């Protein structure tokens, strides 16, 4: 059974940085893309960033110039480097993997931005 293990969340002050990591394992089908969603309380779920198998990236307007997504293809790991954090970035971040057969989701990692 496919497994996604996230790490890197935590409490950080405004303007700080975090590095989220998501390691995928036991995924047999070809991975088309990997990325991150977030779902702030009372708001719509937001696609934060994605990276395709070819390395093409896409970002939500709200995080452009602050977030950077990258991928370790050998380890099937996706990284989200988050800089210049704002209080409104506070929420749970979910990793996902899209394959030719199905989508898989991580359990989520909490990011809290507060002074």
C-alpha angles and dihedrals in degrees: 000000000000117000133194118191118193129195142163105069123129148117118312136166121248110280092027131119139237134184116216119197131192122189118196122203140172092027108143102178123077113276111235098180144349130203153130137272129188130197115198115199112272093009138095120272108264129209101225103183142338137193124197129216087262094054097255112149135204130188139192111250090241092064104034113127090017105059127054124190123201137166138218101211095189092057098033088235128144122203128201114196109198119195135174091024119203130201089249089063088070112119143085116299118211126201119214138187124203118202134174088264108035150341123257130199137203125227093252134250123232120236116190122184113193141134 
